[in-house]
Amino acid sequence: MVVTCEISFDNNRDGTFYAGQLVSGCVTLKSDKIKEVQAALVKVVGYSITKWSERKMATTKLFAGREEYLSSQTYLLGSEQSNDRHVIQAGVHYYNFACQLPYQCPSSFEGRYGCVRYIVKVLLIRPWKFDQAYTHGITVLKMMDLNCETPQLKRAAHSENYRTFCCGPCKTAPIKMELNLPQAGYVAGQQIPVTVVVINNSNVAVSELRLSLVMLVRYFSVTPEHSRVDRIVISKAKGDSVLRRSTRSQTIDMDVPCTPPTCLTLCNLIQIAYQLEVEALINSLREQQLITMPITIGTWPLGMGMGSLNGVVQHQPPRRSDRYEVPVNELPVMSAMTNELRQNSRDIALPKYEESKHTLRGNINEEELHAFGLNEFAPLYPVYSIPSPAPVVSSNSMNSGFINQSFEK
């Protein structure tokens, strides 16, 4: 007796949604014979889990955590509270379903030591045998409009540091590094114009500049309480050398690949942050100088504020509430916003949704004993094709090199 199940979504081929949107679709059951069930239902669930082990001496300790965000179910046939049997006739049957996503949803993520996962399940309940589950993973994204986050994201960002190096019994004169960005917030698909100024007052040359865009994922466990950080380099670039006793400014474009958005709130088990790292290598001393700067990756770029779309969305929803509830009068806002985006698609470069290459694929059926359908699932994230911001030009930023006058004889 064969039953197949297809789960499709209304006007959403990829199954990608934003927090606050309505997930609606159709369940298609196909059976070659009559099938009896106590109930058939659709569940939409959202949760995060973390799990890993650490070995110390001869002991292995396990760490785990779980947090729930969404649990909705709609009966298609029967009920688990009734012992009646219901018949699914041979043929094709269609059932519609809908579920409102809460606003306070962290973005979907599949990582090395945990995940934030949203699943649509169709369950055929059969107490006299075993339940059958058909699953479909969906991507849920926090609507992170960079225009509505902290104002610091719009401003030019600057960082600098100094370092001296030991060369035998002596110390070198300091090497100063300056790091300048036109803004602190970006989206996937953009390039970050990184302006690096190296003021090398030492008598050793900087052999090379190495730039890295780093994703930092912190996982938390509940039993027992603990945390660990996974460091993933998602993009690299190189800069030129800097001669001894000279100054050089370089602007280097750093690609922002498809990646999950920054998430420091909403999820108590997984936090995602990004930082730009610039390393000045001094091969003659086998040393390096490192300067870092945090950046934010959003789902809607600066300069294309959703708040300007005829007043549809003027601000972000509240950061978090203890209970993941949405006021009834706020529910239509996200749908109205989506319609407005479609109407303005000629003027706004809407993103494509792609799978991240530096995160993992998750097994969405790992909690089901009798599951059908694909096990692997990878969330999809927005990638834009829009201009990158102009680089920062400062008094030292002239994209050239010159000999430091103070060292001229």
C-alpha positions as a printed Julia matrix, in Angstrom:
409×3 Matrix{Float64}:
   0.0    0.0     0.0
   1.72   3.13   -1.22
   0.91   6.65   -0.04
   2.88   9.57   -1.39
   2.71  13.1    -0.1
   3.63  16.4    -1.7
   3.82  19.69    0.23
   3.69  22.88   -1.84
   3.43  26.55   -0.88
   1.27  29.31   -2.33
   3.27  31.64   -4.6
   6.5   30.5    -2.95
   8.36  27.85   -4.9
  11.46  27.83   -2.68
   9.65  27.76    0.67
  11.41  30.89    1.93
   9.54  33.13    4.36
  10.17  36.09    6.64
   9.18  36.17   10.29
   5.6   37.46   10.53
   4.49  36.08    7.18
   1.71  33.58    6.56
   2.87  30.11    5.52
   0.09  28.7     3.35
   0.06  25.82    0.93
  -1.41  22.54   -0.16
  -0.89  18.93    0.89
  -1.41  16.4    -1.9
  -1.9   12.78   -0.78
  -1.83  10.03   -3.39
  -2.82   6.49   -2.47
  -3.03   3.38   -4.65
  -5.39   1.63   -2.19
  -7.76   2.44    0.62
  -5.84   3.46    3.76
  -7.17   3.73    7.3
  -5.89   6.36    9.74
  -6.95   7.69   13.1
  -5.95  11.19   12.03
  -4.05  13.1     9.38
  -2.59  16.42   10.36
  -0.14  19.13    9.29
   2.38  20.39   11.84
   4.56  23.48   11.4
   7.34  23.5    13.98
  10.31  25.75   14.65
  13.08  25.16   17.15
  16.8   25.41   17.78
  18.99  22.63   19.1
  22.65  22.44   20.07
  24.66  19.33   20.82
  28.31  18.44   21.02
  30.77  16.51   23.14
  34.12  17.46   24.63
  36.76  15.02   25.8
  38.98  15.79   28.78
  41.46  13.18   29.93
  39.49   9.89   29.86
  36.06  11.51   30.23
  33.69  12.58   27.46
  31.09  15.16   28.43
  27.94  15.81   26.42
  26.37  19.25   26.01
  22.9   19.93   24.63
  20.15  22.53   24.47
  16.76  23.04   22.86
  14.48  26.06   22.41
  11.03  26.13   20.81
   9.7   28.98   18.63
   6.66  27.6    16.85
   4.29  24.65   17.12
   1.13  24.71   15.04
  -1.06  21.84   13.89
  -4.07  21.53   11.62
  -6.12  18.33   11.35
  -6.9   17.22    7.83
  -8.83  14.12    8.92
 -10.03  12.89   12.28
  -8.43  13.66   15.62
  -5.95  12.11   18.02
  -8.56  12.56   20.77
 -10.98  10.23   18.96
 -10.58   6.5    18.46
 -12.55   6.54   15.21
 -10.89   5.31   12.05
 -11.02   7.4     8.9
 -10.54   6.17    5.37
  -8.33   7.71    2.74
  -9.76   6.45   -0.52
  -7.56   5.4    -3.39
  -6.73   8.36   -5.61
  -5.5   11.91   -5.19
  -6.6   14.16   -2.31
  -5.89  17.87   -1.76
  -5.84  19.67    1.61
  -5.07  23.34    2.22
  -3.25  24.58    5.31
  -2.0   27.88    6.74
   0.14  28.96    9.68
   1.12  32.41   10.88
   4.82  32.78   11.7
   5.63  34.77   14.85
   7.62  37.97   14.46
  10.18  36.82   17.0
  11.77  34.1    14.87
  15.53  33.71   14.52
  16.76  32.95   11.01
  17.14  29.38    9.8
  20.64  28.02   10.24
  22.44  24.68    9.95
  25.79  24.55   11.74
  28.41  22.17   13.04
  27.1   22.01   16.6
  23.48  23.03   16.23
  20.74  24.46   14.08
  17.71  26.73   13.9
  15.19  24.7    11.96
  11.63  25.1    10.66
   9.73  22.09    9.3
   6.33  21.37    7.79
   5.24  17.8     8.66
   2.31  15.76    7.45
   1.56  12.97    9.93
  -0.65   9.93    9.34
  -1.55   8.73   12.85
  -2.05   4.95   13.19
  -1.87   3.74   16.83
  -2.36   0.11   15.73
   0.77   0.18   13.57
   3.22   3.09   13.27
   2.81   6.71   12.32
   4.01   7.91    8.95
   5.66  11.33    8.6
   6.29  13.37    5.48
   8.53  16.37    6.04
   9.51  19.51    4.15
  12.06  22.02    5.41
  11.38  25.74    5.0
  13.61  28.77    5.41
  12.49  31.44    7.86
  14.43  34.7     7.96
  14.43  37.52   10.43
  13.57  40.71    8.53
  16.75  42.64    9.24
  16.52  45.98    7.43
  19.9   47.63    7.97
  18.22  51.05    7.66
  16.19  50.31   10.79
  18.96  48.87   12.93
  21.38  50.98   14.98
  22.43  54.26   13.26
  26.09  53.25   13.61
  25.64  50.85   10.68
  25.25  53.8     8.29
  28.37  55.62    9.45
  31.94  55.19    8.33
  33.81  52.8    10.62
  37.41  53.31   11.73
  39.85  51.26   13.77
  43.59  51.52   14.37
  46.35  49.89   16.38
  50.1   49.98   16.95
  52.63  47.24   17.46
  56.37  46.97   17.97
  58.37  43.82   17.29
  61.41  42.37   19.0
  64.39  42.04   16.69
  67.1   40.37   18.76
  67.8   42.46   21.87
  66.11  45.52   20.34
  62.6   46.59   19.57
  61.5   47.98   16.25
  59.81  51.34   15.88
  56.0   50.98   15.84
  53.91  49.93   12.89
  50.54  51.66   12.82
  47.57  50.12   10.99
  44.36  51.98   10.17
  41.23  50.22    8.94
  38.44  52.26    7.31
  35.03  51.14    6.01
  32.36  53.38    4.46
  29.67  51.71    6.61
  29.33  48.86    9.08
  26.28  47.11    7.56
  26.21  45.01    4.37
  24.2   42.34    2.58
  25.3   39.25    0.68
  26.28  40.08   -2.89
  27.9   43.39   -2.01
  31.61  44.11   -1.85
  33.18  45.78    1.16
  35.72  48.41    0.04
  38.31  48.0     2.78
  40.81  50.85    3.03
  43.94  49.84    4.94
  46.63  52.38    5.79
  49.95  51.0     7.07
  52.36  53.56    8.57
  55.53  51.53    8.87
  58.08  53.38   11.0
  60.12  50.23   11.56
  63.17  48.94    9.73
  61.36  45.74    8.61
  59.02  45.43    5.64
  55.42  44.28    5.77
  55.48  41.37    3.32
  51.76  41.13    2.61
  48.29  42.06    3.82
  45.76  39.29    4.3
  42.07  40.11    4.67
  39.44  37.71    5.97
  35.71  38.01    6.51
  35.01  35.73    9.45
  31.73  34.24   10.65
  31.68  33.58   14.4
  29.02  31.16   15.63
  28.64  30.78   19.38
  26.72  27.71   20.56
  25.2   27.49   24.04
  24.11  24.38   25.91
  21.53  24.12   28.67
  22.52  20.77   30.21
  25.03  21.62   31.5
  25.47  25.35   30.83
  28.43  25.87   28.55
  29.36  27.48   25.23
  31.79  27.15   22.36
  32.67  29.2    19.29
  33.05  28.01   15.71
  35.19  30.29   13.55
  34.55  30.12    9.78
  36.43  32.17    7.19
  33.86  32.94    4.47
  35.84  35.31    2.23
  39.51  36.17    1.63
  41.52  38.85   -0.16
  45.12  40.03   -0.31
  46.9   43.37   -0.28
  50.39  44.45   -1.31
  53.56  44.77    0.71
  54.64  47.92    2.55
  58.32  48.9     2.51
  60.2   49.69    5.7
  60.04  53.32    6.85
  57.19  54.08    4.5
  53.43  54.6     4.44
  51.02  52.94    2.08
  47.26  53.09    1.65
  45.34  50.39   -0.18
  41.66  49.86   -0.92
  40.82  46.18   -1.34
  37.38  44.84   -2.25
  36.13  42.03   -0.03
  33.23  39.9    -1.32
  30.28  39.17    0.95
  29.07  35.69   -0.08
  25.68  34.14    0.55
  25.53  33.76    4.32
  23.07  33.79    7.26
  22.27  37.24    8.65
  23.76  38.47   11.91
  21.76  37.15   14.86
  22.7   38.17   18.39
  19.17  38.16   19.83
  16.02  36.04   19.46
  17.89  32.73   19.84
  19.31  31.83   23.24
  21.31  28.88   21.92
  23.03  30.16   18.76
  24.51  33.59   18.07
  25.95  34.59   14.68
  28.34  37.52   14.31
  30.82  38.7    11.67
  34.12  40.51   11.79
  36.63  41.75    9.26
  40.24  40.81   10.01
  43.31  42.38    8.41
  46.68  40.77    9.04
  50.02  42.41    8.22
  52.61  39.68    7.72
  56.27  40.32    8.51
  58.0   37.28    7.09
  61.5   38.34    8.13
  60.47  38.1    11.79
  57.82  35.39   11.34
  55.37  37.74   13.03
  52.07  39.4    12.16
  49.95  42.32   13.25
  46.19  41.89   13.39
  43.4   44.45   13.35
  39.69  43.54   13.48
  36.37  45.28   13.02
  32.84  43.92   13.61
  30.35  44.21   10.76
  26.66  43.37   10.45
  25.12  41.27    7.68
  21.44  42.03    7.08
  18.63  40.87    4.81
  17.8   44.33    3.39
  20.56  46.77    2.36
  21.33  50.29    3.46
  20.02  53.02    1.18
  16.99  50.94    0.15
  14.98  51.43    3.3
  11.73  49.54    3.55
  10.46  52.39    5.67
  10.33  54.48    2.5
   7.9   52.11    0.77
   4.77  54.24    1.19
   4.86  53.79    4.93
   4.26  50.03    4.84
   7.01  49.23    7.35
   8.28  52.08    9.47
  10.2   50.17   12.11
  11.4   46.76   13.14
   9.15  44.62   15.37
  10.1   44.31   19.05
  13.35  42.48   19.69
  11.97  39.7    21.83
   9.16  38.74   24.14
   9.06  35.89   26.61
   6.14  34.4    24.72
   6.36  34.29   20.94
   3.01  35.96   20.35
   2.04  38.52   17.73
  -0.76  41.06   18.26
  -3.63  40.26   15.92
  -3.7   43.76   14.42
  -0.05  43.43   13.36
  -0.41  40.21   11.35
  -1.18  41.71    7.89
   1.86  44.0     7.9
   4.33  41.49    6.48
   1.95  40.39    3.71
   1.31  44.02    2.79
   5.04  44.61    2.72
   5.58  41.63    0.41
   2.93  42.88   -2.01
   4.48  46.33   -1.95
   7.89  44.84   -2.73
   6.47  43.05   -5.75
   4.84  46.25   -7.0
   8.14  48.13   -6.61
  10.3   45.38   -8.12
  11.1   47.54  -11.16
  12.71  50.18   -8.96
  14.28  47.9    -6.34
  16.72  45.09   -7.05
  15.04  42.23   -5.21
  17.37  39.47   -4.07
  17.82  35.92   -5.25
  17.78  33.2    -2.6
  20.7   30.8    -2.53
  22.29  28.14   -0.37
  25.31  29.16    1.67
  28.47  27.27    0.7
  30.16  27.52    4.11
  27.31  26.19    6.26
  26.03  22.63    6.43
  23.03  20.68    5.21
  20.86  19.34    8.01
  18.92  16.09    8.42
  15.37  17.3     9.02
  14.14  13.74    9.66
  16.54  12.92   12.49
  13.71  13.07   15.05
  11.29  10.87   13.06
  11.41   7.05   13.12
   9.25   6.51   10.02
   9.87   9.53    7.83
   9.51   9.87    4.09
  10.93  12.47    1.77
  14.32  14.11    1.51
  16.48  14.08    4.63
  18.88  16.85    3.63
  17.86  20.47    3.85
  19.8   23.7     3.44
  18.3   27.15    4.18
  18.31  29.78    1.44
  19.54  33.34    2.08
  19.05  36.58    0.11
  21.8   37.62   -2.29
  21.65  41.06   -3.93
  23.06  42.48   -7.11
  23.45  46.13   -6.12
  26.3   48.67   -6.13
  28.77  48.61   -3.28
  29.45  51.78   -1.26
  32.32  54.09   -2.22
  35.53  53.61   -0.22
  36.55  55.95    2.58
  39.09  58.62    1.62
  41.03  60.1     4.53
  44.18  62.19    4.86
  46.29  59.04    4.71
  44.11  57.27    2.14
  45.57  58.09   -1.23
  46.02  54.55   -2.6
  49.73  55.14   -2.94
  52.98  54.76   -1.04
  55.61  57.25    0.09
  58.71  57.37    2.23
  58.14  58.66    5.73
  59.75  62.11    5.88
  60.82  61.73    9.49
  63.24  59.0     8.44
  64.86  60.93    5.58
  68.49  61.88    6.23
